Amino acid sequence: MTTADPHLRELVPLFLTESRRAFEPWVQSEGGAWTEELVHGDGKGGLIAAAPHNVRGFFLAAGKFETPRVIGEISCGDREFFINTIVSPRNRDLTHGLWEWANALERPDLVPRNTSFVLQPARLQSIVRAMATSLQELAASIAQASDDLVRSMDAARAIVQSAFDSRLRGHDHQRKARQAAEAFVAKDWTRVIELLRSVEDRLSAAEEGKLQYALRQRGLREPGQ
């Protein structure tokens, strides 16, 4: 069995403690409830409950809150130690990040943005506290959010996702174009065709020429195809 990570033995308990200190007093003042969850990988592809000082491998730690107006959670996990807060009006699904609400409510600077690889205790404390403060400032507006506001958040998310997908597709095209160029030099026409056809919608004129040449070469070498 994988042993506990010494780094996580410090950071995970700190995350849970700081989240409780920053969020729970406000949650209780709102007449709400605060709960915590901590799980890690069981080595078989599943998740099991973990003790804060014995976390290993993949994990998820979360502080969850419910008030009469809003529900949500602050969490950290995986190998990137990414900290995130999601929140929703009480009568809606829990899908939007606190930073998305801040954008939609024209308070973009209110919520911390660079929250991946939070491996320094002081930085962790600062991010958790800032998220709690931001939630308190935005909670009333979130609770009263209109359908139009939520739709605008969904549209903004779709734009971000589309741009991300496009970047991934671009990286995939560049990688496969390099591999196809190597296969072309080696006269591995089948490999050239396989690679370039997988990114055919992004081919340059030169890459399209290589694809057509490879198709002709394969046709000459494989009669009847």
N, C-alpha and C positions, 0 to 999 in steps of 0.2 A: 504494500500500500504506500502511496506517495506521502511523504512526511509533510508536515505543516511548513509553509513558507515563512521564514523569520520576518520578512518585510511585511507580509500580510498580517502576521500576529500583532504588529504594532498599528497598522493603518486601519484595519477593519474595526477593531474595538473603538478606535478614535472616531471613525466615521459615525458609528452608531451612537456614541456618547455625545458628540457634537450635534448631531441631528436632533437627538432628544432634547438637549439643552436649548437649541435654537428654535425648534418648532413646537414642542409639546406645551410650553406655557401659553402660547397664543392659541393653540388648538383647544386647550381646556378653557381658556377665557371665552372662547366662542361657543362653548357648550358641546365640544366635540370629543372624539376619542383618538388616541395615538396607539399604534401597535407596531411591532418590529418583526422582521423576518430575515433569516440568514440561512442560506443553503449553499452547498458546494457539490461538485461532481462526485459520484460514487465509484468512478472508474469503470462503469459499465454503460455509460451513456445516459444515466439518469441523474437526478438531483436528490440529495438528502439533507436533513437539518444538520447544521454545523454549530459548534461552539465558537464564539468570537476569537478565541486564542488558538484555535485548531483548524483554521481555514487552509485549504490546499487546492491547487489547480483552479479550474473554472469555479466562480462563485457569484452569488448575487446577495447583496445586503440592501435592505429597504426599510425605511420608516414610513408607515402609512397613516394618513390622517383622514378623518371624516368630521365635518362640521355641518350644521344645518344649511350652510350656504354652498360649500365646496367640498370636493373629495380629491385626493391625490396621494402622491408618494414622492419621496426623494430616495434615490437609489444609487448604488455604485456596484460595479462588477466587472466580469470577464478579465482578460489579461491586460487590458488597457487602463484599468481603474478609472473608468469614465463615470462622472457624477452628473446626474440629471434629475430634474424635478418635472413631473407632469401633474396637471391639475385640470379640473373640470367643474362646471356648475353641478350641483347635486343631481339635477335631473338629466344630465347628458352622459354619454360614454366618455371614459377616461382615455383620451387620445392625444391631447395637445401638450407640448412642452411649455414650461413657464416662459421660456425665451420667445416662443411663438405668440403667446398672449402679449408679452411686452412689445413685440413688433406691431401687432394689430392695434394695440392701445396707444401706439406712438410714444412708447417709453423704451426704446431699444437699448439704451445704455444702462438700464436698471438691473438687468440680469447678467451674471457672469457668462461668458461665451466659451472661453478656452478652458474646457473642463475635462480633457482627456489626459491620461498619464499623470494624475494628481498624486505624486509619490512623495511629496514633502508635507509633513504635518502642518506647518504654518499655512501653506497654500490650501490644504484641505479645510482647515478651520475657517479661513477667509471665504472660501467658496460656499460652504454650507451656511455660514452666517448671512452672507449676501443673498442667498436664495431664500432664506427665511424672511429677511427684511423685505425683499421684493414681493414675496407672496402676500405679506401683510398689507403692502401698499396697493396691490392689484386685486386682492380678493373680492372686494365689493363690486368692482367693474366686471370681473370674471363671472361672478354669480348672476349678474344682470345682463350677460352678453346676449345680443340679438342674433337671430338666425343669419342675418346678413354678415355680421362680424365673423361668425364661425365659418361661413362659406368663403369669406375673403382669406381666412387662415388656410383653409383647405386648398384654395387656388394658389396661394403663395407656396405651400408645401409641394404642390404638383410641379411648379416651376423649378424649385430647387432640386426635386427628384429627377426631373427631365434633364437638367444641366449635369447632374451627377452621372446619370446613365449615359449621357453623350460623352462625357470625359472617359468613362470606362470603355465605351465602344471605341473611342479614339485610341486609347492605349492598346486595346486588343488589335485594332487595325495595324498600328505601328509594329507591334510584336510579330504578327503573322506576315506582314509585308517583308520584314527582315528575314524571317524563316523561309519565305517563298523565294526570296532573292538567292539564298544559299542553296535551296533545292534546284533553282533554275541553273545555277552554275554547275551543279552536280548532274544536271539533265534528268532529275527525278520528276518527270512530268506529272505523274499521278499526285505526288505530294504538292507540287505547285498548284495544281487545279484544286485540290482539297483545301489548301490554305486560302487561296484568293477567292474562291467561291463562298467561303464562310464570312467574308467581309466585302462581298461584291458591291454593296450599295455605297461603299466608301472608296473604291479604287480610283487612283489617279489614271491619267491617260497612259502613262508608261506601264503601270501595273495591269491595266486592262489589256495592253498589248502583250504582256508576258502571259496572261491567262489565255488569250486567243492563240498565241504561238504554241503553248503547251497543249491546248486542245487539238490543234492540228497535228502536233507531233505524236500525241497519243493515238490519234486516228490513223496515222501512217503505220504505227507500230502494232496497232490492234485492229486489223481489218474487220469490217462489219460493225464497228461501234461508232 
